[in-house]
Amino acid sequence: MDINEILQYLPHRYPFLLVDRVLEIELGKRILALKNVTMNEPFFPGHFPHHPVMPGVLIVEALAQAAAVLSFKSMGIKPDDNSVVYFAGIDAVRFKRPVTPGDQLLLDVSITQTKRNIYKYKAVARIGEEVATEAELMCALKTLS
């Protein structure tokens, strides 16, 4: 999936859109997406001026955005102004390697459980074969009234 199709499945926009491309997708199972990390990211001037590092919360957010694409695409629906995906839980987060400008962050997310509109995922962010971040995510699809 290219960025134009990703934009159909995520409500996020610059500067908060953190998925650039989907490399692989198995509906109902797994997604492998890509985030190109560049020096132009708006957070780098302040995090940190002399040693730029992508904030861990944004790595987890990138994983969650990949998870949202997987969930919406698996359900065969596109989000609209009346739907949103919220974090319901973040567990077992481990940061194993800093993410810096020039890295390509591979976002590997698998659905581990679904119950109604609640999804649980195993999520791993890698740079090449090296694990940068891993987490268990839980998200809820909500319809706004």
Buried (B, 14 or more C-beta within 10 A) or exposed (E): BEEEEBBEBBBBEEEEBBBBBBEEBEEEEBBBBBBEBEEEBEBBEEBEEEEBEBBBEBBBBBBBBBBBBBBBBBBEEEBEEEBBBEEBEBEEBEBEEBBBBEBBBBBBBBBBEBEEBEBBBBBBBBBEEEBBBBBBBBBBBEEEE
